[in-house]
Amino acid sequence: MTQKKFENIIFETKEDKAFLTINRPPMNILNISAMEEINGALSSLAGNKEVKALVISGSGEKAFSAGVDVVDHTEDKVEKMLQVFHDIFRNLHKLDQVTIAASKGLTLGGGCEIAIFCDLIFAADNLKIGQPEIKLSVCLLYTS
């Protein structure tokens, strides 16, 4: 098993599988730093013929990810936030590996988008998936 050190995610490979865990409990909110780390992990898989599947999950029991941190939706941060968020989908799209979202609990907003962009979603019984920003008349689904 190979594990790379990150602050906001856990990324490891074991045999022919890679595991990326969003590690910001309890809700696994995605901030810019976490998204940059996700992109680093995804980039490291590009062209890797040994790894056949990537499983993305969230740590703890409450959430896969409840979305992007509202702190990063400010005028001085939003451009960078959108860039690194969109890069997640560009990097996922480049992968030859099967991508699997192991979703449980809250899978909302940006977390929902990451899950539905994967090839498969394995859903726990407590999964609550959606786009709460629709209630604010905002829906920026990158995956549509």
Residue frames as qw, qx, qy, qz and C-alpha x, y, z in Angstrom:
[[0.000, 0.890, 0.456, 0.000, 0.00, 0.00, 0.00],
 [0.403, 0.167, 0.009, 0.900, 1.24, 3.46, -0.93],
 [0.149, -0.859, -0.472, 0.130, -0.05, 6.52, 0.89],
 [0.335, 0.444, -0.003, 0.831, 0.72, 10.16, 0.08],
 [0.264, -0.464, -0.534, 0.655, 0.51, 12.75, 2.85],
 [0.029, -0.543, -0.329, -0.772, -2.07, 15.50, 2.56],
 [0.063, -0.043, 0.509, -0.857, -3.80, 17.75, 5.07],
 [0.539, 0.137, 0.165, -0.815, -7.40, 17.55, 3.81],
 [0.877, 0.197, -0.244, -0.363, -7.59, 14.19, 2.07],
 [0.612, -0.366, 0.697, 0.071, -6.28, 10.68, 2.49],
 [0.712, 0.560, -0.285, -0.313, -4.93, 9.19, -0.73],
 [0.459, -0.421, 0.781, 0.046, -3.61, 5.67, -0.97],
 [0.699, 0.332, -0.495, -0.394, -3.18, 2.92, -3.50],
 [0.579, -0.267, 0.746, -0.192, -3.52, -0.75, -2.70],
 [0.568, 0.156, 0.768, 0.252, -2.83, -3.30, -5.43],
 [0.224, 0.295, 0.581, 0.725, -4.89, -2.17, -8.44],
 [0.163, -0.821, -0.520, -0.169, -7.14, 0.28, -6.57],
 [0.222, 0.238, -0.239, 0.915, -6.77, 3.88, -5.41],
 [0.313, -0.702, -0.629, 0.113, -8.72, 5.37, -2.52],
 [0.132, 0.337, -0.072, 0.929, -9.31, 9.10, -2.11],
 [0.341, -0.640, -0.663, 0.183, -11.04, 10.08, 1.12],
 [0.026, -0.703, -0.010, -0.710, -12.16, 13.66, 1.74],
 [0.611, -0.283, -0.596, 0.438, -10.94, 14.06, 5.31],
 [0.011, -0.263, 0.180, -0.948, -12.62, 17.16, 6.72],
 [0.339, -0.498, -0.798, -0.030, -15.22, 15.74, 9.10],
 [0.490, 0.188, 0.809, -0.263, -17.91, 16.01, 10.09],
 [0.589, 0.660, 0.288, -0.367, -19.29, 17.36, 6.78],
 [0.659, 0.002, 0.504, 0.559, -16.19, 17.08, 4.56],
 [0.261, 0.921, 0.141, -0.251, -16.66, 20.61, 3.29],
 [0.749, 0.286, 0.211, 0.559, -14.43, 21.36, 0.29],
 [0.108, -0.905, 0.062, 0.408, -12.21, 24.40, 0.63],
 [0.501, 0.794, -0.323, -0.117, -9.68, 25.56, -1.97],
 [0.137, -0.603, 0.783, -0.064, -6.84, 23.69, -0.29],
 [0.669, 0.022, 0.719, -0.185, -8.80, 20.41, -0.20],
 [0.741, 0.623, 0.176, -0.177, -9.72, 20.78, -3.87],
 [0.272, 0.795, -0.537, -0.066, -6.08, 21.45, -4.78],
 [0.361, -0.380, 0.845, -0.108, -5.10, 18.27, -2.94],
 [0.766, 0.319, 0.516, -0.213, -7.82, 16.30, -4.75],
 [0.602, 0.771, -0.149, -0.144, -6.44, 17.59, -8.05],
 [0.011, -0.687, 0.726, -0.007, -2.93, 16.54, -7.05],
 [0.570, -0.107, 0.800, -0.153, -4.11, 13.03, -6.23],
 [0.749, 0.538, 0.328, -0.206, -6.13, 12.76, -9.45],
 [0.393, 0.824, -0.384, -0.142, -3.21, 14.04, -11.54],
 [0.246, -0.531, 0.811, -0.017, -0.97, 11.37, -10.04],
 [0.687, 0.147, 0.697, -0.143, -3.31, 8.69, -11.44],
 [0.602, 0.714, -0.080, -0.348, -3.29, 9.99, -15.01],
 [0.534, 0.605, -0.584, -0.086, -1.50, 7.49, -17.22],
 [0.311, -0.378, 0.826, -0.279, -1.15, 4.95, -14.39],
 [0.654, 0.116, -0.603, -0.442, -1.93, 1.59, -16.00],
 [0.276, 0.048, -0.904, 0.323, -1.53, -0.40, -12.77],
 [0.221, 0.241, 0.594, -0.735, -4.46, 1.23, -10.97],
 [0.019, -0.300, -0.829, -0.472, -7.78, 0.10, -12.44],
 [0.290, -0.736, -0.554, -0.259, -10.27, 1.83, -10.13],
 [0.118, 0.236, -0.352, 0.898, -10.54, 4.92, -7.95],
 [0.368, -0.642, -0.672, -0.004, -12.93, 4.99, -4.99],
 [0.041, 0.392, -0.171, 0.903, -13.80, 8.45, -3.64],
 [0.491, -0.583, -0.647, 0.024, -15.40, 8.70, -0.21],
 [0.148, -0.746, 0.171, -0.626, -15.81, 11.01, 2.76],
 [0.323, 0.104, -0.799, 0.496, -14.47, 10.38, 6.25],
 [0.274, 0.027, 0.550, -0.789, -16.80, 9.90, 9.18],
 [0.183, 0.355, 0.916, -0.021, -20.44, 8.86, 9.08],
 [0.202, 0.659, 0.395, -0.607, -22.26, 12.11, 8.35],
 [0.456, 0.806, -0.010, -0.377, -21.24, 13.05, 4.82],
 [0.784, 0.324, 0.249, 0.467, -19.53, 12.19, 1.57],
 [0.294, -0.039, -0.020, 0.955, -19.24, 15.97, 1.17],
 [0.087, 0.760, 0.563, -0.313, -21.73, 18.70, 1.95],
 [0.423, 0.849, 0.228, 0.221, -20.24, 20.92, -0.77],
 [0.515, 0.404, -0.127, 0.746, -17.87, 23.82, -1.19],
 [0.365, -0.451, -0.439, 0.686, -17.05, 26.10, 1.74],
 [0.124, 0.907, 0.382, 0.129, -19.11, 29.30, 1.58],
 [0.399, -0.764, 0.138, 0.488, -16.02, 31.15, 2.84],
 [0.427, -0.170, 0.584, 0.669, -14.54, 30.58, -0.63],
 [0.276, 0.664, 0.631, 0.291, -17.54, 32.19, -2.37],
 [0.140, -0.841, -0.125, 0.508, -16.26, 35.71, -1.73],
 [0.478, 0.872, -0.042, -0.100, -15.21, 38.17, -4.42],
 [0.010, -0.798, 0.600, 0.060, -11.50, 37.74, -3.70],
 [0.403, -0.293, 0.867, -0.012, -11.63, 33.91, -3.70],
 [0.764, 0.354, 0.390, -0.371, -14.41, 32.83, -6.05],
 [0.593, 0.671, -0.378, -0.233, -12.32, 32.83, -9.25],
 [0.077, 0.482, -0.864, 0.124, -9.67, 30.57, -7.68],
 [0.549, -0.001, 0.723, -0.420, -12.35, 28.39, -6.09],
 [0.783, 0.480, 0.132, -0.374, -14.12, 27.86, -9.42],
 [0.434, 0.657, -0.604, -0.124, -10.83, 27.13, -11.17],
 [0.056, -0.343, 0.917, -0.195, -9.76, 24.38, -8.76],
 [0.637, 0.177, 0.586, -0.468, -13.31, 23.01, -8.55],
 [0.743, 0.569, -0.092, -0.341, -13.60, 22.75, -12.34],
 [0.237, 0.602, -0.762, -0.031, -10.13, 21.19, -12.47],
 [0.512, -0.137, 0.795, -0.294, -11.48, 18.27, -10.43],
 [0.774, 0.430, 0.358, -0.296, -13.83, 17.40, -13.30],
 [0.508, 0.739, -0.415, -0.152, -11.17, 17.93, -15.94],
 [0.052, -0.511, 0.848, -0.126, -8.84, 15.60, -14.03],
 [0.644, 0.065, 0.692, -0.320, -11.55, 12.99, -13.44],
 [0.737, 0.593, 0.051, -0.319, -12.40, 13.07, -17.16],
 [0.333, 0.707, -0.617, -0.087, -8.77, 12.35, -18.09],
 [0.436, -0.378, 0.793, -0.196, -8.61, 9.19, -15.99],
 [0.513, 0.157, -0.762, -0.363, -8.68, 5.75, -17.58],
 [0.053, -0.032, -0.911, 0.408, -9.64, 4.22, -14.23],
 [0.359, -0.593, -0.649, -0.313, -13.22, 3.40, -13.29],
 [0.006, -0.269, 0.395, -0.878, -14.30, 6.06, -10.79],
 [0.469, -0.485, -0.734, -0.079, -16.62, 5.14, -7.94],
 [0.207, -0.486, 0.268, -0.806, -18.24, 7.50, -5.44],
 [0.435, -0.292, -0.822, 0.221, -18.87, 5.65, -2.17],
 [0.168, -0.438, -0.004, -0.883, -21.54, 8.06, -0.96],
 [0.401, -0.466, -0.752, 0.236, -23.14, 8.19, 2.44],
 [0.198, -0.621, -0.389, 0.651, -24.95, 10.80, 4.45],
 [0.240, 0.872, 0.112, -0.412, -24.98, 14.29, 3.00],
 [0.531, 0.049, 0.529, 0.660, -23.80, 14.47, -0.60],
 [0.160, 0.876, 0.394, -0.228, -24.73, 18.03, -1.47],
 [0.132, 0.933, -0.160, -0.295, -23.76, 20.82, -3.84],
 [0.289, 0.716, -0.623, -0.127, -20.19, 20.32, -5.01],
 [0.371, -0.259, 0.880, -0.143, -20.09, 16.95, -3.27],
 [0.718, 0.414, 0.479, -0.289, -23.13, 15.88, -5.28],
 [0.540, 0.769, -0.238, -0.247, -21.47, 17.05, -8.49],
 [0.003, -0.567, 0.823, 0.035, -18.32, 15.05, -7.78],
 [0.537, 0.003, 0.814, -0.220, -20.38, 11.95, -6.99],
 [0.710, 0.544, 0.362, -0.260, -22.54, 12.14, -10.12],
 [0.370, 0.780, -0.445, -0.239, -19.50, 12.78, -12.32],
 [0.325, -0.379, 0.866, 0.016, -18.05, 9.42, -11.26],
 [0.357, 0.095, -0.808, -0.459, -18.77, 6.34, -13.36],
 [0.552, -0.381, -0.736, -0.092, -20.64, 4.66, -10.50],
 [0.298, -0.511, 0.358, -0.722, -22.20, 5.67, -7.20],
 [0.490, -0.218, -0.828, 0.163, -22.37, 3.14, -4.38],
 [0.311, -0.547, 0.004, -0.777, -25.08, 4.59, -2.13],
 [0.119, -0.030, -0.844, 0.523, -25.41, 3.92, 1.59],
 [0.161, -0.607, -0.777, -0.050, -28.87, 3.63, 3.12],
 [0.213, -0.754, -0.338, 0.522, -28.47, 7.07, 4.73],
 [0.363, 0.084, 0.362, 0.855, -27.56, 8.89, 1.49],
 [0.174, 0.851, 0.380, -0.317, -29.13, 12.32, 1.02],
 [0.476, -0.004, 0.422, 0.771, -28.02, 13.67, -2.35],
 [0.209, 0.843, 0.492, 0.061, -28.97, 16.99, -3.91],
 [0.356, 0.327, 0.085, 0.871, -28.41, 20.59, -4.83],
 [0.200, -0.683, -0.563, 0.419, -29.69, 22.82, -1.99],
 [0.152, -0.306, 0.127, 0.931, -28.61, 25.94, -3.89],
 [0.028, -0.404, -0.723, -0.560, -31.69, 25.44, -6.08],
 [0.238, -0.739, -0.592, 0.218, -33.71, 26.92, -3.20],
 [0.206, -0.667, 0.007, 0.716, -31.76, 30.14, -3.79],
 [0.625, 0.750, 0.141, -0.167, -32.51, 30.02, -7.54],
 [0.085, 0.760, -0.621, -0.172, -28.88, 29.10, -8.18],
 [0.935, -0.011, 0.355, 0.013, -27.82, 25.90, -9.89],
 [0.206, 0.803, -0.512, -0.225, -24.32, 25.73, -11.27],
 [0.920, -0.068, 0.386, 0.020, -24.11, 22.04, -12.10],
 [0.006, 0.680, -0.615, -0.399, -20.73, 21.65, -13.73],
 [0.352, -0.104, 0.920, 0.139, -21.52, 18.07, -14.62],
 [0.583, 0.545, 0.492, -0.348, -24.61, 18.76, -16.73]]
